[in-house]
Structure formats: structure tokens, C-alpha cells
């Protein structure tokens, strides 16, 4: 594998710094609560317990993601479809990078002190809002709600780009 020159690494470092700065600016702006108010009220989130919504946007995507990951591991051993075009180490890298990304997300959620939006007083709960980025500051709730599982799982699948781009 060729060694990267310092110019692409500097660009990547600058991009990372820019994105982190934008993330901190978003948090400092306090715009996450007004955005959440578009979907929730003081009575909570209307669709949170709606069975069709839960099935289509929570249960089925979770099952599909698990089935796809299992299929990728099976494909690492017995290649199918596009996996036939990949060398064995690349197939394993694809499956393992996604699985490790999801495991990292699960671990982050387990140690997170950020409670779910429906636990907040603004949305029918009892807890005050505390930024996810105020590490060490707890909202006195159950926590384990940040990072968001759905979005993070989708990002874990983006690790496949590192394999498939070749």
C-alpha cells in the first residue's frame, strides 16, 4: 500500500477539525431543542409508540441490518453477488469493519450519560436538558441514548466504502 503524502493528510486533518468545530458550534447554538420541537411537544412524541411507525422505522430496519451483516459474514466464507469480485481479506475487512463499527456504537451508548429526548421535561419527561458534549455532567436520567443507534448504524455501513472504493 502506498504511503500517503503529507498534503492529503493535512487536508484530512483540516476537514476533521472543521467538522468538529461545526459540531461544537451546533451544540453551542442550542438549535437541537427547537429542531426536536418540530417532532415532539410537552406531551411527548406522538409517533413514538405508534405500532406501524415502530415497525417500519425501528424493528424492520434493525432486522434488515442484522440480516445484511450476517449475509456479509456468510459471504466472507462463501462469496455471493458483488462479494465474488473481492479477495477474501477484503470480504472479511468489509464484514468486520461494519461489525466493529456497530460494536463501538453499542459501547458508546452503554457508557453514555445522555438520556433519550422523551425523558426530557420539554417532551413529557422529568429531566433537564444536558448537552451530550458536557462530559461528566449527568441529567440524572437512565442515559444510554447517545449516539443515536439508527444513524450510527448507517454510518457503520459506510466503513464498507473503504473496501468497495478499490
Secondary structure, DSSP 8 states (H G I E B T S, - for coil): -----HHHHHHHHHHHHHHHHHHHHHHHHTHHHHHHHTT-BTTB-TTTT-HHHHIIIIIHHHHHHHHHHHHHHHHHHS--GGGGGS-HHHHHHHHHHHHHHHHHHHHHHHH-----GGGBGGGTSSB----TTSTT---SS-----S-HHHHHHHHHTTHHHHHT-
